[in-house]
Amino acid sequence: MNVIETAIPGPLILEPKVFGDDRGFFMESWNADTFRAIGLDVAFVQDNHSRSARGVLRGLHFQNPNPQGKLVRVAAGRVWDVAVDVRRSSPHFGKWVGVELSAANKRMFWVPAGFAHGFVSLEDGTDFLYKCTALYDPSAEHSLLWNDPALGIEWPLEGIEPQLSGKDKVGKPLVEIEGFA
């Protein structure tokens, strides 16, 4: 597995070994030993799968308490995926990193606990898969405002009108969130 560090310590772009021929391809999307060898000794307790039309923007979500680490990837389509550091004691608090994930590039993105996470679907029928280190806890969920000017996230929205859920429309700006200590 090829590991690509990001501008913020913690989130990682992961490129699995892909074995392909004229019949298709094979890859391991999760192997505890492989991930432990790259420093990710995590236990996943929940798998999620969402399908989104082009322009659906989900996030930026995090749980506090009961934070989740997430290993995310795209099985069909394409997204712009973002992680924002919401650890108040971090020198990178409020900074973000983004990566394009697609069925074609087969990249995965590790989003550690302490980061808000979100993505925008860049194609219709995008299937987004994520493994979580903690169970979903609606009482602990928070939404960081996806377009907060304090974050300055460069969403690739050329020709796209973002489609948001009710909770994402009323996300809080960075200065108001209950971030981590």
Residue frames relative to the residue before (quaternion, step in Angstrom):
aa qw qx qy qz dx dy dz
M 1.0000 0.0000 0.0000 0.0000 0.00 0.00 0.00
N 0.2997 -0.7316 0.5876 0.1723 3.53 -1.00 0.91
V 0.1557 -0.7916 0.5888 0.0492 3.58 -0.76 1.11
I 0.0941 -0.7873 0.6091 0.0172 3.56 -0.80 1.09
E 0.3062 -0.7501 0.5596 0.1747 3.56 -0.64 1.15
T 0.3475 -0.7292 0.5542 0.2008 3.55 -1.17 0.63
A 0.7095 -0.4576 0.3297 0.4225 3.56 -1.31 0.07
I 0.7106 0.3308 -0.2257 0.5785 3.59 1.27 -0.31
P 0.4543 -0.6774 0.4919 0.3045 3.62 -0.78 0.89
G 0.6630 0.4876 -0.3818 0.4206 3.57 -0.95 0.92
P 0.7524 0.3101 -0.2102 0.5417 3.61 0.45 -1.10
L 0.0790 -0.7988 0.5964 0.0060 3.56 -1.03 0.86
I 0.2914 -0.6889 0.6310 0.2057 3.53 -1.19 0.66
L 0.1161 -0.8143 0.5687 0.0102 3.55 -0.75 1.08
E 0.1148 -0.7793 0.6146 0.0413 3.54 -0.87 1.01
P 0.2550 -0.7959 0.5296 0.1450 3.59 -0.30 1.22
K 0.5401 -0.5575 0.4964 0.3887 3.53 -1.28 0.30
V 0.1160 -0.7907 0.6007 0.0241 3.54 -0.82 1.06
F 0.1397 -0.7775 0.6115 0.0454 3.54 -0.83 1.05
G 0.0816 0.8300 -0.5422 0.1028 3.55 -0.48 1.20
D 0.0031 0.7503 -0.6606 -0.0248 3.49 -1.35 0.40
D 0.7697 -0.3749 0.2327 0.4614 3.59 -1.21 -0.18
R 0.6159 0.5464 -0.3474 0.4488 3.62 1.26 -0.16
G 0.7063 -0.3604 0.2817 0.5402 3.58 1.21 -0.52
F 0.4852 -0.6489 0.4857 0.3280 3.58 -1.00 -0.79
F 0.1689 -0.7278 0.6503 0.1372 3.50 -1.44 0.19
M 0.1213 0.7664 -0.6271 0.0675 3.56 -1.12 0.75
E 0.3874 -0.6592 0.5797 0.2818 3.54 -1.25 0.46
S 0.2098 -0.7801 0.5755 0.1274 3.57 -0.73 1.02
W 0.7913 0.0433 -0.0475 0.6080 3.59 1.23 -0.28
N 0.1431 0.7321 -0.6552 0.1193 3.53 -0.98 0.98
A 0.4457 -0.7327 0.4421 0.2628 3.59 -0.44 1.21
D 0.6676 0.5028 -0.3140 0.4504 3.62 0.90 -0.84
T 0.6516 0.5122 -0.3143 0.4629 3.59 0.93 -0.87
F 0.6938 0.4670 -0.2837 0.4692 3.57 0.87 -0.92
R 0.6087 0.5358 -0.3536 0.4663 3.60 1.03 -0.69
A 0.6507 0.5364 -0.3094 0.4395 3.59 1.00 -0.86
I 0.7199 0.3898 -0.2559 0.5142 3.62 1.13 -0.49
G 0.6604 -0.5588 0.2887 0.4103 3.57 1.27 0.33
L 0.6145 0.5183 -0.3584 0.4746 3.59 1.24 0.24
D 0.0533 0.7951 -0.5948 0.1058 3.55 0.18 1.33
V 0.2368 0.7904 -0.5125 0.2377 3.56 0.34 1.31
A 0.2708 -0.7217 0.6115 0.1784 3.52 -1.28 0.50
F 0.2308 -0.7760 0.5735 0.1250 3.55 -0.76 1.04
V 0.1688 -0.8132 0.5544 0.0525 3.56 -0.98 0.91
Q 0.7930 0.1585 -0.0827 0.5824 3.59 1.25 -0.19
D 0.1507 -0.7512 0.6363 0.0898 3.56 -1.08 0.83
N 0.0928 -0.7883 0.6075 0.0322 3.57 -1.03 0.85
H 0.0927 -0.7659 0.6354 0.0317 3.54 -1.23 0.61
S 0.0132 0.7841 -0.6203 0.0117 3.58 -0.80 0.99
R 0.1933 -0.7285 0.6416 0.1427 3.53 -1.26 0.52
S 0.0349 -0.8189 0.5716 -0.0382 3.54 -0.88 0.99
A 0.4360 -0.6422 0.5677 0.2743 3.50 -1.25 0.64
R 0.6602 -0.4722 0.3882 0.4364 3.57 -1.26 0.29
G 0.7960 0.3073 -0.2414 0.4623 3.55 -0.96 0.93
V 0.5070 0.6113 -0.4518 0.4064 3.61 1.21 -0.11
L 0.0936 -0.7780 0.6209 0.0206 3.53 -0.83 1.07
R 0.0761 -0.7968 0.5994 -0.0080 3.55 -0.67 1.18
G 0.7105 0.4254 -0.3243 0.4573 3.57 -0.71 1.04
L 0.6299 0.0370 -0.7137 -0.3039 1.44 -2.45 -0.29
H 0.1265 -0.8429 0.5228 0.0144 3.60 -0.50 1.19
F 0.1193 0.7464 -0.6540 0.0304 3.51 -1.31 0.54
Q 0.3276 -0.7177 0.5773 0.2107 3.53 -1.29 0.39
N 0.1456 0.7531 -0.6319 0.1111 3.55 -1.03 0.90
P 0.4486 -0.3006 -0.8020 0.2554 1.58 -0.95 2.34
N 0.6986 0.4736 -0.3620 0.3958 3.56 -1.36 -0.26
P 0.0687 0.8385 -0.5377 0.0561 3.62 0.78 0.96
Q 0.2859 -0.7512 0.5765 0.1470 3.53 -1.21 0.65
G 0.2373 -0.6662 0.6808 0.1906 3.49 -1.20 0.70
K 0.1165 -0.8139 0.5678 0.0389 3.59 -0.99 0.77
L 0.1557 -0.7207 0.6676 0.1034 3.53 -1.10 0.84
V 0.0327 -0.8447 0.5320 -0.0492 3.56 -0.38 1.26
R 0.0696 0.7751 -0.6260 0.0493 3.54 -1.25 0.60
V 0.3730 -0.7048 0.5611 0.2221 3.54 -1.33 0.29
A 0.2430 -0.7870 0.5543 0.1197 3.57 -0.83 1.03
A 0.7708 0.0341 -0.0307 0.6354 3.59 1.24 -0.47
G 0.7804 0.3096 -0.2358 0.4893 3.57 -0.94 0.85
R 0.4140 -0.6901 0.5559 0.2081 3.51 -1.32 -0.52
V 0.0252 -0.7924 0.6095 0.0026 3.59 -1.07 0.81
W 0.2960 -0.6303 0.6614 0.2786 3.49 -1.46 0.12
D 0.1258 -0.8243 0.5519 -0.0016 3.54 -0.51 1.27
V 0.1047 -0.8224 0.5591 -0.0129 3.57 -0.91 0.99
A 0.0839 -0.7475 0.6566 0.0555 3.54 -1.18 0.76
V 0.1159 -0.7851 0.6078 0.0285 3.57 -0.95 0.98
D 0.4085 -0.7063 0.5266 0.2387 3.57 -0.83 1.01
V 0.0235 -0.8091 0.5869 -0.0197 3.60 -0.63 1.13
R 0.4160 0.6659 -0.4886 0.3805 3.57 1.16 0.68
R 0.3885 -0.7719 0.4551 0.2148 3.59 -0.25 1.27
S 0.6932 0.4715 -0.2874 0.4632 3.62 1.03 -0.64
S 0.5447 0.6344 -0.3896 0.3860 3.58 1.27 -0.18
P 0.4776 -0.6500 0.4982 0.3181 3.60 -1.03 0.68
H 0.6860 0.4552 -0.2697 0.4995 3.59 1.29 -0.23
F 0.2578 0.7924 -0.5165 0.1972 3.61 1.27 0.29
G 0.8238 0.2085 -0.1815 0.4950 3.56 -0.88 1.02
K 0.5636 0.5684 -0.3990 0.4473 3.61 1.24 -0.01
W 0.1993 -0.7888 0.5753 0.0839 3.54 -1.17 0.63
V 0.1281 -0.7256 0.6653 0.1204 3.50 -1.41 0.35
G 0.0907 -0.7990 0.5934 0.0351 3.54 -1.13 0.69
V 0.0423 -0.7807 0.6235 -0.0042 3.52 -1.24 0.57
E 0.3809 -0.6768 0.5692 0.2701 3.54 -1.14 0.64
L 0.0908 -0.7593 0.6439 0.0254 3.51 -0.93 1.04
S 0.0796 0.8077 -0.5792 0.0764 3.56 -0.92 0.86
A 0.6243 -0.5013 0.4291 0.4181 3.52 -1.30 0.24
A 0.6570 0.5310 -0.3109 0.4355 3.58 1.06 -0.72
N 0.7644 0.3692 -0.2297 0.4760 3.63 0.81 -0.89
K 0.2816 -0.8230 0.4571 0.1854 3.60 1.31 -0.24
R 0.3556 0.7360 -0.5011 0.2842 3.58 1.17 0.41
M 0.2012 -0.7249 0.6431 0.1433 3.51 -1.33 0.50
F 0.2212 -0.7649 0.5940 0.1143 3.55 -1.22 0.51
W 0.2183 -0.7537 0.6086 0.1178 3.57 -0.82 1.04
V 0.0643 -0.7747 0.6288 -0.0168 3.55 -0.73 1.19
P 0.2574 -0.8112 0.5026 0.1520 3.61 -0.23 1.22
A 0.6386 -0.4588 0.4339 0.4398 3.55 -1.34 0.21
G 0.7069 0.4159 -0.3261 0.4702 3.56 -1.05 0.79
F 0.6815 0.4091 -0.2730 0.5420 3.56 1.35 0.09
A 0.3683 -0.6566 0.6049 0.2593 3.54 -1.17 0.69
H 0.1507 -0.8057 0.5717 0.0357 3.56 -1.07 0.77
G 0.1773 0.7716 -0.6021 0.1032 3.53 -1.14 0.72
F 0.0979 -0.7888 0.6029 0.0685 3.52 -1.31 0.22
V 0.2324 -0.7120 0.6336 0.1939 3.51 -1.35 0.31
S 0.3929 -0.7139 0.5336 0.2265 3.55 -0.95 0.94
L 0.2393 -0.8017 0.5384 0.1005 3.56 -0.81 1.06
E 0.7580 0.2302 -0.1599 0.5890 3.59 1.32 -0.02
D 0.5502 -0.5731 0.4839 0.3670 3.56 -1.21 0.52
G 0.8264 0.2498 -0.1792 0.4718 3.54 -1.18 0.62
T 0.3244 0.7514 -0.5144 0.2562 3.59 1.07 0.65
D 0.1704 -0.7708 0.6099 0.0692 3.56 -0.82 1.09
F 0.1044 -0.8016 0.5881 -0.0253 3.53 -0.61 1.28
L 0.1033 -0.8073 0.5810 0.0096 3.56 -0.75 1.12
Y 0.0933 0.8071 -0.5815 0.0409 3.56 -0.98 0.76
K 0.2907 -0.7182 0.6181 0.1329 3.45 -1.18 0.93
C 0.1607 -0.8146 0.5553 0.0459 3.58 -0.90 0.95
T 0.4214 -0.7204 0.5020 0.2267 3.56 -1.11 0.78
A 0.7518 0.2025 -0.1578 0.6074 3.61 1.28 -0.11
L 0.5628 -0.6024 0.4463 0.3480 3.55 -1.16 0.59
Y 0.5731 -0.5667 0.4642 0.3672 3.55 -1.21 0.56
D 0.0327 -0.7858 0.6166 -0.0354 3.55 -0.88 1.03
P 0.2901 -0.8055 0.4852 0.1778 3.61 -0.03 1.24
S 0.6335 0.5369 -0.3460 0.4367 3.61 1.08 -0.57
A 0.7172 0.4181 -0.2404 0.5031 3.61 1.23 -0.39
E 0.5234 0.6683 -0.4031 0.3420 3.60 1.26 -0.12
H 0.0667 -0.7696 0.6350 0.0094 3.51 -1.13 0.86
S 0.2102 -0.7540 0.6073 0.1356 3.54 -1.22 0.58
L 0.2452 -0.7345 0.6234 0.1084 3.50 -0.83 1.15
L 0.5335 -0.6532 0.4351 0.3153 3.58 -0.87 0.97
W 0.4556 -0.7467 0.4253 0.2325 3.56 -0.51 1.27
N 0.7897 0.2821 -0.1403 0.5264 3.60 1.06 -0.72
D 0.2000 0.7896 -0.5459 0.1959 3.58 1.12 0.66
P 0.4447 -0.7098 0.4740 0.2716 3.64 -0.66 1.05
A 0.5846 0.5830 -0.3762 0.4204 3.61 1.13 -0.52
L 0.6644 0.4830 -0.2984 0.4860 3.60 1.17 -0.51
G 0.1537 -0.8322 0.5140 0.1403 3.57 0.97 -0.87
I 0.2086 0.7955 -0.5425 0.1714 3.59 1.04 0.72
E 0.2979 -0.7538 0.5664 0.1493 3.54 -0.92 0.98
W 0.0712 -0.8098 0.5822 -0.0128 3.55 0.18 1.33
P 0.3675 -0.7258 0.5277 0.2442 3.66 -0.87 0.81
L 0.1430 0.8485 -0.4874 0.1481 3.56 0.39 1.27
E 0.2377 0.7822 -0.5371 0.2077 3.59 1.16 0.47
G 0.8477 0.0541 -0.0769 0.5221 3.57 -0.59 1.17
I 0.6365 0.5029 -0.3264 0.4853 3.59 1.26 0.23
E 0.1808 -0.7253 0.6540 0.1161 3.56 -1.00 0.91
P 0.3764 -0.7654 0.4636 0.2402 3.63 -0.31 1.19
Q 0.2321 -0.7355 0.6246 0.1229 3.53 -1.09 0.87
L 0.0633 -0.8344 0.5463 -0.0356 3.56 -0.53 1.23
S 0.4827 -0.6083 0.5339 0.3346 3.54 -1.26 0.46
G 0.6881 -0.4701 0.3514 0.4266 3.56 -1.28 0.24
K 0.6873 0.4816 -0.2983 0.4546 3.60 0.88 -0.89
D 0.6667 0.4961 -0.3156 0.4580 3.59 1.05 -0.65
K 0.5895 0.5686 -0.3652 0.4425 3.60 1.16 -0.51
V 0.7637 0.3215 -0.1728 0.5325 3.58 1.14 -0.63
G 0.2126 0.7863 -0.5444 0.2006 3.59 1.09 0.66
K 0.4632 -0.6897 0.4888 0.2662 3.54 -1.17 0.60
P 0.5041 -0.6164 0.4971 0.3446 3.57 -1.14 0.56
L 0.7185 -0.4755 0.3095 0.4024 3.55 -1.26 0.50
V 0.6742 0.5176 -0.3112 0.4252 3.62 0.88 -0.87
E 0.7325 0.4355 -0.2349 0.4675 3.61 1.19 -0.43
I 0.5535 0.6488 -0.3997 0.3361 3.59 1.17 -0.32
E 0.4353 -0.6414 0.5640 0.2846 3.52 -1.35 0.43
G 0.0596 -0.8315 0.5522 -0.0121 3.54 0.29 1.30
F 0.6210 -0.5311 0.4243 0.3903 3.53 -1.34 -0.01
A 0.6020 -0.5712 0.4194 0.3680 3.57 -1.18 0.56
